[in-house]
Amino acid sequence: MFKVYGIKNCDSVKKALKFFKEHNLAYTLQDFKEEKVSEEKISFWLTQVDMKSLFNAKSTTYRTLKLKELNLNEEGQKEWLAKNNLLIKRPVVEFNKKVVVGYNEDIYKGVFL
């Protein structure tokens, strides 16, 4: 079973869910707007992927919060990810204690099929 983290109306999340459906892969979706992800979960993800892969510095949320002005280090970025899950690049997919961030069909085919 795949665990997908993101928000329902995100285009990348929609593409990922479509991929799972088309390939008959069972998944569950945890919507950041309905259930926040803990700092412990984010810490686990960061054992699998780097901060640059997880922290969405191009998001509207990032710009709205003016986080660029804070010149955050990785610890600061991690704290913000826990405070505001919308700063997390989407989707985050967990399976067999592994983590894949973002949607890329070629990577999905190589990793999930």
OpenMM code with the backbone's topology and positions (N, CA, C; nanometers):
from openmm import Vec3, app, unit

residues = "MET PHE LYS VAL TYR GLY ILE LYS ASN CYS ASP SER VAL LYS LYS ALA LEU LYS PHE PHE LYS GLU HIS ASN LEU ALA TYR THR LEU GLN ASP PHE LYS GLU GLU LYS VAL SER GLU GLU LYS ILE SER PHE TRP LEU THR GLN VAL ASP MET LYS SER LEU PHE ASN ALA LYS SER THR THR TYR ARG THR LEU LYS LEU LYS GLU LEU ASN LEU ASN GLU GLU GLY GLN LYS GLU TRP LEU ALA LYS ASN ASN LEU LEU ILE LYS ARG PRO VAL VAL GLU PHE ASN LYS LYS VAL VAL VAL GLY TYR ASN GLU ASP ILE TYR LYS GLY VAL PHE LEU".split()
positions = [
    Vec3(0.0848, -0.1182, 0.0000),
    Vec3(0.0000, 0.0000, 0.0000),
    Vec3(0.0886, 0.1235, 0.0000),
    Vec3(0.0563, 0.2169, -0.0867),
    Vec3(0.1290, 0.3426, -0.0973),
    Vec3(0.0567, 0.4486, -0.0153),
    Vec3(0.1332, 0.5307, 0.0529),
    Vec3(0.0761, 0.6424, 0.1277),
    Vec3(0.1186, 0.7686, 0.0548),
    Vec3(0.0203, 0.8438, 0.0076),
    Vec3(0.0453, 0.9662, -0.0675),
    Vec3(0.0088, 1.0845, 0.0212),
    Vec3(0.1002, 1.1802, 0.0299),
    Vec3(0.0775, 1.3013, 0.1082),
    Vec3(0.0719, 1.4186, 0.0115),
    Vec3(-0.0242, 1.5074, 0.0324),
    Vec3(-0.0372, 1.6241, -0.0533),
    Vec3(-0.1692, 1.6928, -0.0276),
    Vec3(-0.2202, 1.7601, -0.1298),
    Vec3(-0.3534, 1.8186, -0.1221),
    Vec3(-0.4313, 1.7760, -0.2459),
    Vec3(-0.5596, 1.7530, -0.2264),
    Vec3(-0.6445, 1.6960, -0.3319),
    Vec3(-0.6464, 1.7775, -0.4605),
    Vec3(-0.6404, 1.9098, -0.4496),
    Vec3(-0.6549, 1.9918, -0.5691),
    Vec3(-0.5221, 2.0259, -0.6365),
    Vec3(-0.4110, 1.9673, -0.5922),
    Vec3(-0.2794, 1.9900, -0.6515),
    Vec3(-0.2663, 1.9065, -0.7786),
    Vec3(-0.2251, 1.9687, -0.8882),
    Vec3(-0.2131, 1.8982, -1.0158),
    Vec3(-0.1150, 1.7811, -1.0082),
    Vec3(-0.0027, 1.7985, -0.9401),
    Vec3(0.0955, 1.6896, -0.9287),
    Vec3(0.0391, 1.5724, -0.8494),
    Vec3(-0.0356, 1.6019, -0.7452),
    Vec3(-0.0990, 1.4960, -0.6657),
    Vec3(-0.2029, 1.4234, -0.7516),
    Vec3(-0.2810, 1.4983, -0.8275),
    Vec3(-0.3810, 1.4366, -0.9161),
    Vec3(-0.3139, 1.3425, -1.0161),
    Vec3(-0.2006, 1.3835, -1.0729),
    Vec3(-0.1284, 1.2987, -1.1681),
    Vec3(-0.0778, 1.1718, -1.1006),
    Vec3(-0.0254, 1.1859, -0.9787),
    Vec3(0.0239, 1.0694, -0.9055),
    Vec3(-0.0896, 0.9716, -0.8761),
    Vec3(-0.2036, 1.0235, -0.8292),
    Vec3(-0.3174, 0.9359, -0.7984),
    Vec3(-0.3684, 0.8679, -0.9253),
    Vec3(-0.3699, 0.9396, -1.0359),
    Vec3(-0.4104, 0.8806, -1.1637),
    Vec3(-0.3156, 0.7678, -1.2020),
    Vec3(-0.1858, 0.7888, -1.1823),
    Vec3(-0.0861, 0.6850, -1.2111),
    Vec3(-0.1160, 0.5598, -1.1283),
    Vec3(-0.1388, 0.5770, -0.9993),
    Vec3(-0.1673, 0.4620, -0.9127),
    Vec3(-0.2949, 0.3904, -0.9556),
    Vec3(-0.3985, 0.4656, -0.9899),
    Vec3(-0.5243, 0.4048, -1.0345),
    Vec3(-0.5052, 0.3279, -1.1643),
    Vec3(-0.4362, 0.3893, -1.2603),
    Vec3(-0.4158, 0.3248, -1.3911),
    Vec3(-0.3360, 0.1955, -1.3799),
    Vec3(-0.2499, 0.1862, -1.2790),
    Vec3(-0.1675, 0.0668, -1.2618),
    Vec3(-0.2178, -0.0233, -1.1488),
    Vec3(-0.3412, 0.0003, -1.1053),
    Vec3(-0.4049, -0.0813, -1.0016),
    Vec3(-0.3184, -0.0952, -0.8764),
    Vec3(-0.2611, 0.0154, -0.8338),
    Vec3(-0.1791, 0.0172, -0.7132),
    Vec3(-0.2605, 0.0808, -0.6000),
    Vec3(-0.2730, 0.0079, -0.4901),
    Vec3(-0.3521, 0.0563, -0.3769),
    Vec3(-0.2789, 0.1706, -0.3067),
    Vec3(-0.3538, 0.2741, -0.2701),
    Vec3(-0.2945, 0.3889, -0.2030),
    Vec3(-0.3959, 0.4518, -0.1093),
    Vec3(-0.3432, 0.5321, -0.0176),
    Vec3(-0.4265, 0.6200, 0.0635),
    Vec3(-0.3682, 0.7598, 0.0487),
    Vec3(-0.4531, 0.8606, 0.0620),
    Vec3(-0.4103, 0.9993, 0.0515),
    Vec3(-0.4297, 1.0683, 0.1848),
    Vec3(-0.3251, 1.1314, 0.2329),
    Vec3(-0.3368, 1.2180, 0.3501),
    Vec3(-0.3271, 1.3611, 0.3000),
    Vec3(-0.4375, 1.4335, 0.3118),
    Vec3(-0.4452, 1.5712, 0.2649),
    Vec3(-0.3898, 1.6635, 0.3739),
    Vec3(-0.2877, 1.7422, 0.3382),
    Vec3(-0.2268, 1.8342, 0.4337),
    Vec3(-0.3279, 1.9304, 0.4939),
    Vec3(-0.4326, 1.9630, 0.4200),
    Vec3(-0.5317, 2.0583, 0.4700),
    Vec3(-0.6237, 1.9948, 0.5736),
    Vec3(-0.6333, 1.8618, 0.5733),
    Vec3(-0.7215, 1.7923, 0.6670),
    Vec3(-0.6456, 1.7326, 0.7851),
    Vec3(-0.5225, 1.6898, 0.7601),
    Vec3(-0.4429, 1.6268, 0.8662),
    Vec3(-0.2970, 1.6649, 0.8473),
    Vec3(-0.2447, 1.7420, 0.9407),
    Vec3(-0.1066, 1.7890, 0.9307),
    Vec3(-0.0077, 1.6740, 0.9457),
    Vec3(0.1090, 1.6932, 0.8869),
    Vec3(0.2190, 1.5993, 0.9007),
    Vec3(0.3085, 1.6495, 1.0135),
    Vec3(0.3528, 1.5597, 1.0988),
    Vec3(0.4325, 1.5967, 1.2158),
    Vec3(0.5785, 1.6245, 1.1788),
    Vec3(0.6473, 1.6903, 1.2692),
    Vec3(0.7906, 1.7143, 1.2489),
    Vec3(0.8670, 1.5819, 1.2483),
    Vec3(0.8179, 1.4826, 1.3232),
    Vec3(0.8824, 1.3513, 1.3238),
    Vec3(0.8734, 1.2861, 1.1857),
    Vec3(0.7590, 1.2984, 1.1213),
    Vec3(0.7408, 1.2424, 0.9870),
    Vec3(0.8336, 1.3133, 0.8886),
    Vec3(0.8410, 1.4451, 0.9004),
    Vec3(0.9289, 1.5235, 0.8126),
    Vec3(1.0746, 1.4822, 0.8353),
    Vec3(1.1127, 1.4594, 0.9605),
    Vec3(1.2487, 1.4145, 0.9914),
    Vec3(1.2767, 1.2799, 0.9247),
    Vec3(1.1785, 1.1901, 0.9272),
    Vec3(1.1952, 1.0610, 0.8595),
    Vec3(1.2149, 1.0820, 0.7099),
    Vec3(1.1317, 1.1655, 0.6482),
    Vec3(1.1455, 1.1912, 0.5046),
    Vec3(1.2850, 1.2427, 0.4733),
    Vec3(1.3379, 1.3272, 0.5604),
    Vec3(1.4699, 1.3857, 0.5367),
    Vec3(1.5834, 1.2854, 0.5532),
    Vec3(1.5552, 1.1666, 0.6041),
    Vec3(1.6568, 1.0601, 0.6023),
    Vec3(1.6621, 0.9959, 0.4638),
    Vec3(1.5589, 1.0199, 0.3827),
    Vec3(1.5478, 0.9589, 0.2500),
    Vec3(1.5764, 1.0572, 0.1360),
    Vec3(1.5384, 1.1828, 0.1548),
    Vec3(1.5550, 1.2853, 0.0515),
    Vec3(1.6183, 1.4087, 0.1157),
    Vec3(1.6786, 1.4939, 0.0336),
    Vec3(1.7401, 1.6140, 0.0890),
    Vec3(1.6377, 1.7267, 0.1019),
    Vec3(1.6766, 1.8277, 0.1775),
    Vec3(1.5855, 1.9394, 0.2045),
    Vec3(1.5437, 2.0087, 0.0755),
    Vec3(1.6359, 2.0220, -0.0187),
    Vec3(1.6042, 2.0899, -0.1445),
    Vec3(1.4912, 2.0177, -0.2185),
    Vec3(1.4849, 1.8862, -0.2057),
    Vec3(1.3788, 1.8084, -0.2702),
    Vec3(1.2454, 1.8253, -0.1998),
    Vec3(1.2493, 1.8501, -0.0685),
    Vec3(1.1264, 1.8521, 0.0108),
    Vec3(1.0689, 1.9928, 0.0308),
    Vec3(1.1543, 2.0930, 0.0417),
    Vec3(1.1105, 2.2286, 0.0736),
    Vec3(1.0799, 2.3035, -0.0553),
    Vec3(0.9548, 2.3471, -0.0702),
    Vec3(0.9118, 2.4119, -0.1936),
    Vec3(0.9306, 2.5636, -0.1855),
    Vec3(1.0491, 2.6075, -0.2267),
    Vec3(1.0813, 2.7500, -0.2224),
    Vec3(1.0212, 2.8268, -0.3404),
    Vec3(0.9484, 2.7581, -0.4264),
    Vec3(0.8840, 2.8241, -0.5402),
    Vec3(0.7332, 2.8383, -0.5206),
    Vec3(0.6851, 2.7962, -0.4048),
    Vec3(0.5406, 2.7953, -0.3821),
    Vec3(0.4858, 2.9341, -0.3506),
    Vec3(0.3571, 2.9481, -0.3733),
    Vec3(0.2870, 3.0705, -0.3372),
    Vec3(0.2962, 3.0927, -0.1865),
    Vec3(0.2857, 2.9853, -0.1104),
    Vec3(0.2933, 2.9945, 0.0356),
    Vec3(0.4274, 3.0533, 0.0780),
    Vec3(0.5350, 3.0063, 0.0163),
    Vec3(0.6696, 3.0559, 0.0472),
    Vec3(0.6784, 3.2065, 0.0217),
    Vec3(0.6252, 3.2490, -0.0918),
    Vec3(0.6300, 3.3914, -0.1266),
    Vec3(0.5398, 3.4738, -0.0338),
    Vec3(0.4211, 3.4227, -0.0061),
    Vec3(0.3263, 3.4938, 0.0798),
    Vec3(0.3836, 3.5147, 0.2207),
    Vec3(0.4502, 3.4126, 0.2722),
    Vec3(0.5081, 3.4214, 0.4065),
    Vec3(0.6408, 3.4984, 0.4084),
    Vec3(0.6891, 3.5367, 0.2900),
    Vec3(0.8153, 3.6122, 0.2766),
    Vec3(0.9316, 3.5405, 0.3451),
    Vec3(0.9380, 3.4092, 0.3258),
    Vec3(1.0415, 3.3301, 0.3916),
    Vec3(1.1795, 3.3530, 0.3318),
    Vec3(1.1863, 3.3978, 0.2080),
    Vec3(1.3170, 3.4253, 0.1475),
    Vec3(1.3934, 3.5290, 0.2300),
    Vec3(1.3198, 3.6246, 0.2823),
    Vec3(1.3802, 3.7313, 0.3619),
    Vec3(1.4443, 3.6785, 0.4906),
    Vec3(1.3967, 3.5629, 0.5386),
    Vec3(1.4497, 3.5056, 0.6627),
    Vec3(1.5798, 3.4298, 0.6402),
    Vec3(1.6126, 3.3997, 0.5135),
    Vec3(1.7353, 3.3270, 0.4798),
    Vec3(1.7517, 3.2043, 0.5701),
    Vec3(1.6529, 3.1171, 0.5687),
    Vec3(1.6462, 3.0022, 0.6588),
    Vec3(1.7551, 2.8991, 0.6307),
    Vec3(1.8122, 2.8440, 0.7379),
    Vec3(1.9005, 2.7289, 0.7232),
    Vec3(1.8115, 2.6031, 0.7203),
    Vec3(1.8713, 2.4852, 0.7079),
    Vec3(1.7899, 2.3637, 0.6961),
    Vec3(1.7043, 2.3383, 0.8195),
    Vec3(1.7556, 2.3687, 0.9372),
    Vec3(1.6759, 2.3498, 1.0596),
    Vec3(1.5543, 2.4421, 1.0578),
    Vec3(1.5739, 2.5659, 1.0160),
    Vec3(1.4632, 2.6608, 1.0047),
    Vec3(1.3624, 2.6160, 0.9002),
    Vec3(1.4114, 2.5642, 0.7886),
    Vec3(1.3206, 2.5136, 0.6849),
    Vec3(1.2380, 2.3970, 0.7391),
    Vec3(1.3027, 2.3084, 0.8130),
    Vec3(1.2321, 2.1927, 0.8706),
    Vec3(1.1222, 2.2393, 0.9661),
    Vec3(1.1513, 2.3392, 1.0485),
    Vec3(1.0502, 2.3918, 1.1407),
    Vec3(0.9322, 2.4499, 1.0631),
    Vec3(0.9611, 2.5219, 0.9541),
    Vec3(0.8530, 2.5789, 0.8731),
    Vec3(0.7723, 2.4706, 0.8032),
    Vec3(0.8369, 2.3642, 0.7596),
    Vec3(0.7632, 2.2535, 0.6967),
    Vec3(0.6610, 2.1956, 0.7943),
    Vec3(0.7011, 2.1825, 0.9207),
    Vec3(0.6101, 2.1289, 1.0226),
    Vec3(0.4994, 2.2288, 1.0563),
    Vec3(0.5326, 2.3579, 1.0581),
    Vec3(0.4338, 2.4616, 1.0890),
    Vec3(0.3326, 2.4783, 0.9771),
    Vec3(0.3811, 2.4690, 0.8525),
    Vec3(0.2946, 2.4933, 0.7375),
    Vec3(0.3245, 2.3886, 0.6308),
    Vec3(0.2472, 2.2805, 0.6314),
    Vec3(0.2692, 2.1681, 0.5401),
    Vec3(0.2579, 2.2064, 0.3928),
    Vec3(0.1969, 2.3206, 0.3627),
    Vec3(0.1852, 2.3611, 0.2230),
    Vec3(0.3202, 2.4012, 0.1632),
    Vec3(0.4233, 2.4087, 0.2461),
    Vec3(0.5589, 2.4343, 0.1971),
    Vec3(0.6275, 2.3064, 0.1488),
    Vec3(0.5644, 2.1922, 0.1706),
    Vec3(0.6208, 2.0635, 0.1286),
    Vec3(0.5914, 2.0417, -0.0193),
    Vec3(0.6953, 2.0061, -0.0952),
    Vec3(0.6735, 1.9726, -0.2368),
    Vec3(0.5832, 1.8511, -0.2429),
    Vec3(0.4962, 1.8510, -0.3431),
    Vec3(0.3951, 1.7460, -0.3518),
    Vec3(0.4043, 1.6722, -0.4842),
    Vec3(0.3564, 1.5485, -0.4809),
    Vec3(0.3219, 1.4679, -0.3633),
    Vec3(0.4461, 1.4071, -0.2993),
    Vec3(0.4288, 1.3618, -0.1762),
    Vec3(0.5287, 1.2784, -0.1101),
    Vec3(0.4661, 1.1393, -0.1047),
    Vec3(0.5374, 1.0404, -0.1563),
    Vec3(0.4867, 0.9036, -0.1576),
    Vec3(0.5778, 0.8171, -0.0715),
    Vec3(0.5163, 0.7465, 0.0236),
    Vec3(0.5876, 0.6522, 0.1100),
    Vec3(0.5490, 0.5106, 0.0719),
    Vec3(0.6485, 0.4231, 0.0677),
    Vec3(0.6233, 0.2815, 0.0447),
    Vec3(0.7452, 0.2043, 0.0931),
    Vec3(0.7226, 0.0942, 0.1623),
    Vec3(0.8329, 0.0101, 0.2103),
    Vec3(0.9458, 0.0912, 0.2736),
    Vec3(0.9113, 0.1883, 0.3579),
    Vec3(1.0093, 0.2713, 0.4294),
    Vec3(1.0933, 0.3578, 0.3357),
    Vec3(1.0452, 0.3786, 0.2122),
    Vec3(1.1133, 0.4653, 0.1159),
    Vec3(1.0242, 0.5846, 0.0860),
    Vec3(1.0863, 0.6898, 0.0333),
    Vec3(1.0138, 0.8141, 0.0071),
    Vec3(1.0504, 0.8664, -0.1322),
    Vec3(0.9468, 0.9059, -0.2088),
    Vec3(0.9658, 0.9712, -0.3377),
    Vec3(0.8888, 1.1030, -0.3321),
    Vec3(0.9547, 1.2126, -0.3725),
    Vec3(0.8924, 1.3447, -0.3686),
    Vec3(0.8701, 1.3938, -0.5109),
    Vec3(0.7504, 1.4488, -0.5335),
    Vec3(0.7171, 1.5045, -0.6636),
    Vec3(0.6578, 1.3993, -0.7551),
    Vec3(0.6137, 1.4442, -0.8727),
    Vec3(0.5597, 1.3512, -0.9710),
    Vec3(0.6460, 1.3540, -1.0967),
    Vec3(0.6966, 1.2369, -1.1316),
    Vec3(0.7698, 1.2167, -1.2559),
    Vec3(0.7336, 1.0768, -1.3038),
    Vec3(0.6613, 1.0688, -1.4156),
    Vec3(0.6097, 0.9396, -1.4609),
    Vec3(0.7209, 0.8372, -1.4834),
    Vec3(0.8325, 0.8789, -1.5403),
    Vec3(0.9424, 0.7850, -1.5641),
    Vec3(0.9979, 0.7291, -1.4337),
    Vec3(1.0150, 0.8164, -1.3350),
    Vec3(1.0631, 0.7700, -1.2044),
    Vec3(0.9597, 0.6776, -1.1411),
    Vec3(0.8330, 0.7136, -1.1490),
    Vec3(0.7275, 0.6297, -1.0921),
    Vec3(0.7285, 0.4907, -1.1563),
    Vec3(0.7421, 0.4857, -1.2880),
    Vec3(0.7448, 0.3557, -1.3560),
    Vec3(0.8626, 0.2731, -1.3101),
    Vec3(0.9786, 0.3370, -1.2947),
    Vec3(1.0982, 0.2654, -1.2524),
    Vec3(1.0939, 0.2191, -1.1086),
    Vec3(1.0317, 0.2977, -1.0233),
    Vec3(1.0317, 0.2679, -0.8797),
    Vec3(0.9103, 0.1853, -0.8372),
    Vec3(0.7931, 0.2169, -0.8904),
    Vec3(0.6704, 0.1569, -0.8395),
    Vec3(0.6196, 0.0359, -0.9171),
    Vec3(0.6652, 0.0188, -1.0405),
    Vec3(0.6130, -0.0944, -1.1204),
    Vec3(0.7086, -0.2111, -1.1240),
] * unit.nanometer
topology = app.Topology()
chain = topology.addChain("A")
for resn in residues:
    res = topology.addResidue(resn, chain)
    for name in ("N", "CA", "C"):
        topology.addAtom(name, app.Element.getBySymbol(name[0]), res)
